[in-house]
């Protein structure tokens, strides 16, 4: 296993295009299968939400997630790869925690909605980070995926949307 030289700075490190492409594909797979899992989670929490406004926002998030997956399918096609199943245990654990916090603790409908909004904001924050890393890797490799901007922008928009609804609830 390669270990970094403690005296190196990030500018001293050289990463081959092949290694960058491998990391790009690993991140793409992580986002792709994380999104597939989130489709089921969003459908579950939409059924648990009580506020019509929240249900509509979650439905919009589901539509955006489908679009994001379609954009990732285009990337796979363009780089000549297919999605390769990968572990998304972090996302699954967080959604399980969210589900248990909302369902198993006997919360009122308003409390459930606030917890749903809390977890949806966390999920969107993770997605923003993932898409930003993916965009940076693509740029480093020289991939010109204009449609990588849209999934990132959708994640940012969804985070803002859920934050706005959350603030309406608690103010």
PEFEN-V995638 format. One record per residue. OMEGA is omega in whole degrees, 0 to 359 (none if undefined). Layout:
[[OMEGA] [OMEGA]]
This chain:
[[178] [174] [182] [175] [184] [181] [182] [170] [179] [180] [180] [185] [177] [179] [182] [177] [181] [180] [177] [179] [178] [179] [178] [181] [178] [178] [178] [178] [180] [179] [184] [183] [172] [178] [178] [178] [183] [177] [178] [180] [180] [179] [179] [184] [176] [178] [181] [182] [180] [183] [181] [180] [179] [178] [178] [179] [179] [177] [176] [178] [176] [178] [179] [180] [177] [178] [180] [178] [178] [178] [178] [175] [178] [178] [178] [180] [184] [180] [177] [180] [174] [178] [180] [184] [180] [181] [173] [184] [179] [180] [180] [179] [180] [179] [175] [177] [179] [181] [180] [179] [184] [189] [194] [186] [176] [181] [174] [178] [179] [178] [178] [180] [180] [178] [177] [180] [177] [182] [177] [176] [177] [181] [181] [176] [177] [180] [178] [179] [180] [182] [178] [177] [180] [178] [180] [177] [179] [180] [181] [181] [184] [175] [180] [180] [178] [182] [171] [179] [184] [178] [177] [180] [178] [179] [178] [180] [180] [178] [179] [180] [181] [176] [180] [179] [179] [180] [177] [181] [189] [181] [none]]
